[in-house]
Structures are given as structure tokens and as C-alpha cells.
Amino acid sequence: MVTVRERTEELEAKILAPGAALSRNTRGRERPEEECGLRTPFQRDRDRIIHCKSFRRLKHKTQVFLAPEGDHYRTRLTHTLEVAQIARTIARALLLNEDLTEAVSLGHDLGHTPFGHAGERALDKLVPGGFRHYEQSARVVEKLEMGGRGLNLTYEVRDGILHHTQGQEACTAEGRIVRLADRIAYLNHDIDDAERAGILEEKDIPAVIADVLGHSKSKRIDTLVRSVVENSSDVSLGMASDVKEAFDRLASFMDERVYCNPYAKSEETKVPALIGALYEYLLKPDHLPPDLRAVAEEEGAERAACDDIAGMTDHYAVQLFETIFVPKAWKL
């Protein structure tokens, strides 16, 4: 009898484009497993990511604004969900594998530090060999989750996570879609958050950008996604030249007005000292959580301290710092 998974894999082979990554052709997992009767390998990977601890912690990790006072600012989790939505839309339109695209999207920032890129820069200066969140995301799913066993994901999902932002591109079109969707998502939702914070208004976006991409977040995303779909194939991604030029201008504008804005970044000056103090403290193996002491023995105290800090939420990092370094009043 044909299983649900086999039926899904047959449908993929009939419906998806020639350049799509078919579930039944996956390069597999590091540790072989019995196949599921209901879900394809990429669907299983998506579910494993959603149910892992690192994914849940994303809800308390900074996207751009540290400790914002308000319920509607993005966190690393909401950013991840927006990336997944954009990436799936593009994948579906190009007849590529939505399940693989979604799995890579949901896992791409699992290794991100607390305090956003300020935390990443702080760790990069401390850790031998530097720190890059995309490498840490791959390490989370390959090594750190499930008590040191990792999630045992397929090669295609791990490759997409590792190559979602810089350097070599992913080996699948689905993974390359996530890299583009990540940029589309954060540039646009960061405008929304900057407006909410009062450091930017829609009218501040130069006309040379807005007249091409649109005068609202939803219009800009729609323009960018449509341009990708209309100028791409199942093996090559692109945009119309005027849209790409405006998109690059938007990135430069956001660097100047938001990402380097003194008001938006004022709290970030405190991050290196906090991260540095925690790092020095955690270099002593007995200060590490039990599950990371084995990492310290195998790969060194620096690696284990880095893993611990990278996995922290903003709240936990501040709380731990206060517990260790801030004197408490006596209760008489």
C-alpha cells in the first residue's frame, strides 16, 4: 500500500519544476532513520525545528530594538515567521519545494545571539576564530539540540541554514530563496518598527526608492516578491534592474537612518561589557550548564562559553549578569 509520504513524493515529482529539490532525492541525514509514513523528510525537518528549544527562545531575542517598550515590535521569532511567509510565496510561485523552503526559513536564525547584531559583534571579538550567527545556527541543529545529538536534519536543510546570509550560496534554489526572503523581510519590517519607535516616517524614504518599490510596507514587499517571481526561474533568482537598484538603495538608507541611528542603538553600548563579563565567567567549566560541560571537554571552554551565550535570550542574559555581578540588598 502506498503511504501518505510516498503519495506526496509522487505529487512533488509530477508538479514541481525540474530544478526543485524533491524530497525523495534528498542527500539524507548524518544518521540514517526509518522514513515516516506521513511526512516527507523536509516536512519532518520543519517540525523538528518548530518543536526544538532554540526555536522557542527566539521569541525573547532582539531583532533590532533592544528591550522595546511595546507589544508590536519584532523579535527574532516574528522575523523568522515573516521570512518563512515570503519565502514560501516565492517558492510556490516558482514551483519549488515549499516544505524545504519553510524548514530552512524556520531554522535560519536559531543560532542568533541575544541583543541582535550587537551581541553577535561582541562575541565575534571574544571567541577565537570569530563568531558568525549562520554558522552557529548550523551548529545548533547539528550538535547542540537534543542534549548534544542535534536534530539530525537533512543535508539540504542544513546547507540552506548555513548559507542563508553570506559567502557561498545554498546548493538548492529553495535555500537561495531564503537568503533573498530574509533581506526582503528585515528591511521592510525594520522600517515598520523604526516608525513605531519614532525615528523614521514613511515620508522620509527617498522618492527614488518609494516611487519604485511603493509607499507602504505591504506594497514594497509585494513589489519585491512579484519582481523576483517575474525575473526568476527554478534555478536562477533575479529582480528587474530598477527594482534591484531601489532595493539596494533602501538597504543603504536603512544603514544610515536606522541601523546606525544613535537613538535606536543607544542601549547597544552596554552589550559588549555584559557579554564580555558573562564570557569570562563561563570559561570556568563548573559555571556552565551541565549539557555544555561535555562541549568544554571536547572542544574547549571558549567554544562552550560561546554556545551558552549564543543560546541565551536577552532577558536571561541580563538576569544572569545581575545574579552574578550585581550585589543584592540584605533583607533585615
N, C-alpha and C positions, 0 to 999 in steps of 0.2 A: 504494500500500500504506500502511495506517495505521501510523504509528510507535508505539513504546512510549510516548513522551511524549504523543502525541495520544490514545492509549488511556487513559492516566492522567487526562488533562484531561477526557475524556468521562465517566470514572467520577466525578471530582470534581463535575461538573455534575449528575450523577444522585443522588449520595449526600449531598453536603454541604448544610448548611442554607442558606436563602435569603440570610442575612446573611454567609455565609462569603466570603472573598476567593478567587476562582477564579484559578488560575494563568494560564489563557488570557486573563483580563481584566486582567492586570497593567498598570499605567501605564507600565511599561517601564523601560529603563535610560537613563542620560545619553548613553551611546554605543551606538547600535544594534549588535546582534550577531546572527549567524545562530543559529537555535534548535538545541538539542541534540536528537538523535533519541531519546535515552534518558530524559533528565531534564527535568522542568518547570523554569521559571525560578526558582522558590523552592528547589527541590532543588539547583540549581546554586549558588545563593547560599549555602545551608548548607555545601556542600562547599568553596566558596572560603574561607569563614570558617575552617573547620576546618583548612585547609591553609596559612593565612597565618601569618606570623612573629609577629604580635601575639597570636594565639591561643596559640601555643606558650609565649610569655613569661608567660602568666597563671599557669603552674604555680609561678613563683617570685615572685609578688606577694602581699602580705599581704591577708588577708580582715579579721580583727580583731586577732589577736595577732601582734605583731612578733617575727620570728625565734623562733618557739616551738621548744622542745626536745621533739620527739616526732614520730612519723611520721603521726599521725592527725588533726592539726589541719587545718582547711580552709584552702585557698589560694583565690585568685581563680578559678582554673580549676575546682576541685571545686565551688565555689559556683555557677559558671556551669552545670555539668552538672546540679546539683540543681535549679536554676531550669528548665532545659530539660525535665527529667523531670516536674516538677509542671505546667508549662505545657502540655506535650503531653497529659498526662492530662486536664486540663480541656478542652482543645481537642477531643480525641477524643470526650469525653462530650457536648459541645455540638454535635458535627458541624461543627466549624470546620476550617480548613486546618492540619493538623499540621505540614506542611513549612514553611509561613510562620512558624508559631509557633516552631518549632525554630530556624530561621535567626535570627530576632530574638533569641531567648534566648541563642544561642551568641555573638552579636555584641554584646550589650548592654554589656559591661564592657571591651571591647577598649582603650578609652582611659583606663582607670583608672590612677592613679599608683602608684608604689611606696609602701610603707608605708601602704596603705589610705587612709582618710579623713584621716589626719594629713598625708599627702603632698598630698592634694587641697586641704586648708585652707592649707597652706604655699604652694602655687603660686597659690592664689586671691589671696593677699595680695601676691604679687610681680608677677603678669602684668597689664599694662594691660587693663582690661576684665574682669578676673577669670578664674577657671578653673572649669569645670563638667565633670565626667567624662563625662556623657552627650553633651555637645557634642563633646568630644574623641573619643569612640567613633565618632560620625558622621564626624568629620574623618579618623579612621584609615581607614575604609572608602572614603571619597570622595576622599581626597587622598594620604595618607601611604604606604599599602601599595603594593607593586609598583613601587618606585622613583619614586613621585610620580604614578603613574597611578590609584591607588586600585583597588578590587576591582570597580568598575562594577556594583554591586548594583541590584536593582530598587527602585523608589520605595517600595514597601510595606515592605520590609525596612529601608531607611534611615530611613524615618519611624518605624518601631517602635523602632529603636535610639535615635534622638534623643529620643523622648518616653517612655522607659521608666521615668522616675522622678519628674519634677516638671513643673509647668506644664501646657501643653496636652496633651491625651491623643492617643494614636495614632489615625490615621484608620481603622484596621481593628480589628475585635473581637479578632483574633489578637494584635495589638500591645498592646491593653489587657490581655489575659490575662497577658502577660509582666510588665507593671508589677505586677500583683497577685501573680503567682507569685514574683517577686523578693523581695517583702516576706515572703511566707509562708516562703520558703526561708531567708532570712538570720536572721529572728527565731528560728526553730527550731534551725537548726544552730549559731547562736551560743550558744544555751543549752547545747548538747552540748559545745562547745569550752570554755565557761566552767566547766562541771562538770569537764572534763578538767584544766583549769588550777587547780582547787581554790578558785575564788572564788564558786562557786554550787553548790547542791544542789537536786535536784528538789523536795524538801520546802519549799524557800524560796519557790517560786512560790505566790502567794496563792491561797487556796481559791476566791475569787470568779472567778479565771481558770481554774485547773486543773479545777474541777468542771464547767465548761462545755466547755473545749477538750480536756481529757484530761490524764492524769498521766504521759505519756511523749512523746518527740518524734514517734514514729510515729503515736500516737493523735491528737496535736494536728494534725499535717499532714492526717491522714485526715478529722478533723472539719472543718477549714477547707476542704479541697478538696470534700468532699461538700456542704457548705453553699453553696459557690459554684455547684456544678453544679445543686443543687436550687432555687436562687434566681436563676438567670440564664437568659437566652435567647441566641440567636445575635447579638443586637445590644446587649444590656444585661447588665452584670455586677452581681451583688449577693451579699449574705450575709444569713442570718437576723439579726434585730436583736440577739439575745442573743449570738450568735457574734461579730458585728462589735464589740459593746461589749467583750467579753472580749479580742478581738484587739487593740483599741486600748489596753486596759489592759496587755496583755502588752508592747506597744511602749514604753509609759511605764515599766514595771517594768524592761525591759532598758536603757533610757536611764540609769536611776538606778543599777542594780546592776552593769552590765557596761560599757556604752559610756563611762560617766564614772567607772568604778572606778579609784582611784589605782594599785592593783597592776597591773591589766590595761593601763593606759595609761602606766605609768612610763617606758617607753622612748621614748614619743612626744615627750617634751620635747626630745629630741635631734634630732628630724626637721627643724624649721624652720631650724636653723643649717646642717645638712647640705644641705638643698635650696637654701637661700639662697646658700651658698658655690658650689655647682655652677652655679646660675643665673648668678651674676656671672661665673664663669669661662667659661661657654658663650656669653656675649654677644659674645665675640670670634669672628668667623666662622671663623678658622683653627683654633679649638678644637672646632668642630662636626664630626660625621661628614660625609663627602663628600655623601651624599644629602640632607642638610639645609642645605647651603650655598646651594642654589638657593632654598630656602624663605626663608632670611635675605635674599637679594637681592630676592625678590618681595614678601615680607610683613614684613620687618624681623627684626632679631636677637632681639627679645623673643619673637616667635612661634616662631622656630626653636629657641631655647633651651627654651621650654616644651614643644614637641613632643618634643625629645630626652629631657628629664627624664621626661615622662609615659610615654614608652615603655620606660623602664628597669625592670628587675626590682630588688627590694630588694638582692639580692646585688651586682648590677652597680653600683648607685648607691654602696654602701658601698665597694666595691673601687675605683671611680673616685675617690672622695673621698680614700681612703688614698693612692692613687698620686699625686694632685696635691698634697695638703696635709700628709701625714704623713711626716716625714723617715725615711729608712731607714738602718739601721746599716751602716757600712762593713765589707766583708769583707776582712780582712787576711790 
